[in-house]
Structures are given as structure tokens and as C-alpha cells.
Amino acid sequence: MKYFRATATRVNTIHPMQENAQTRSTQPANTVLLVGSADRAEFHAARDQLESLACVRRVADIDAALAVLREGFVPELIVVAQSFPDEFSIEAVDRLRRAAPLARLLGLMGSWCEGELRTGHPWPAVPRLYWHQFPPQCDRELAKLKSGAGSTWGLPVTAGDEERLLAAHENIEPVDGGLIVVWSRLFEMQDWISDACRLRGYSTIWLAPGRTTKVTGARAAIFDGCRCDDMEIGEMKELISLIAPTNDNPLPILALLDFPRIEDHKRAIAAGAAAVLSKPLAVDDLLWQLDQVVGC
């Protein structure tokens, strides 16, 4: 997922900033304070991606984060990983904000937090990303934070969802991307996906259950699914059987699922997906992930 690549829990035996400094370039790196249970399986991809791109200090809770700030650690970004609603109270997050008023604050939300906006107590004025939304945005948002221009994570806390969506949209530069197979039961969904791919310079062909056209020369496939249940796993295997591999390598499949949980993601990867994105999704996230699996 780069997106949702295979990961393993890593235990830091030296200071995280020292560890990252040995492997990164000499350019200034983002400094990130990661608060919460980052070793939970659903946060692995976000955690590993942050640690590959930035100087990260990990702490378990708000009190530990406040102690690190008092020691003199100055984060550019504070990511609070919340596994379940009200794990971190509004008052606790406000204490963290007051202790580091110049840092950007971002909520990284677990699967159990999906209903928090309706029935819980979400933190006010804190942008939220679910664990499955984080990876396709992390690379470009950290780069923009570093350059000081255009990051939605750096917008004022009063910015709403519409303003963040507009700010996130980038000028899409076309590339010679090649052919993408779009598998979807719905014409409207494949039409939207195909339009997005063509903006980037990809061509597309539509397949669906019952359309048994054999395809050669494709560079990737996009599987429009829902929960990756037994029926959809069967459809994904059917899709794989219809596409001739390139250079004896299996064609990368990008699976689109509805608000996936970690078990949905695992089933999709086991069935042959190279990466997973959640629906609803933004065009920029779709094209970023497609570029990663294709290698553009």
C-alpha cells in the first residue's frame, strides 16, 4: 500500500528518532507523536507507514504523551489512535492540544469507532481518518506538511469535511498507464471508476459476473466488492482466471470494500488482492493506490 503491505509488529529497542535517522535521507523529516495502541492489527499499516516516512515517538496514552512533550519532544503532527469510542475523552484530547498548540492533531480511528459520530462523543475540531483511509493519504499529506503547502492535515481546525475534500483534490497529471480491468456488478460504479482511471491516462475494460471475456495485456484490476464474503471471493477467483498474467507474475488486484474491518481486509488479501481501499472513496486516493500497484 505500499498500502496494507505485509507487516509485523516491531518493538523499538532504541529511540525511534535515532532509528529513523539512520535510514532516512538528510532532508528534514516530519516529527510525529503517535498516541494509543499502535500494536493493534488494524493500525499496523498506519503505524509502519508513519515510521517509514517520519521520526515517530510512540506512547500508550495521553499521560505518557504529556510527559514526552514536557521532556522537550516537539511534534509537527500528533496522531491519536483510538480503538473504540471514548477510549480517549474530549477532556484528555484537549489537554494534549493545550500542551502542544502548534502541532497538527489527527484522529486515527479503529473499526469500532465507525458509529461514534452518531452515538458517541467525537472530539471536536479534530480531523478523523479510519484505519483503512489512512495509508493512501499518509505519503502525500506528510510531504505537503514538510513543504508547508497544501496539506489537509494542516488546515485550520474550523475546516469542515467539504473544505478538506476540496483542499485534498490535486491536479491529475495523465500518464501512459495502460489497461485496467474493472470488475463491478453495477454499470454506474464501473462508469465512475473508469472515468477516474481515464483522468490519469489509464484505459479500462468492464467485466462482471457472467461476462467471461478473456483479457490480455492488462496492468491491474479493480474489484468493486462489499464485504469480501464467500460469493465475492468466488468472483475474485473468477476475475483472476479471466486475466492472463504478465511475465508470469499475477496481476495486481485493487479491492474496493464497504467500510472494511480487519477480517475483511485479511480475506481480500488471502483471495488474491494486492491492496484494499474503502468505499466511499476519493478519486485521489483511488488513483494513488492504483499507481502504487501498477508501479507508475
Secondary structure, 3 states (H helix, E strand, C coil): CCCCCCCCCCCCCCCHHHHHHHHCCCCCCCEEEEEECCCCHHHHHHHHHHHHHCEEEEECCHHHHHHHHHCCCCCCEEEEEECCCCCCCHHHHHHHHHHCCCCEEEEEECHHHCCHHHHCCCCCCCCEEECCCHHHHHHHHHHHHHHCCCCHHHCCCCCCHHHHHHHHCCCCCCCCCEEEEEECCCHHHHHHHHHHHHHHCEEEEEECCCCCCCECCEEEEEEECCCCCHHHHHHHHHHHHHECCECCECCCEEEEEECCCHHHHHHHHHHCCCEEEEECCCHHHHHHHHHHHHCC
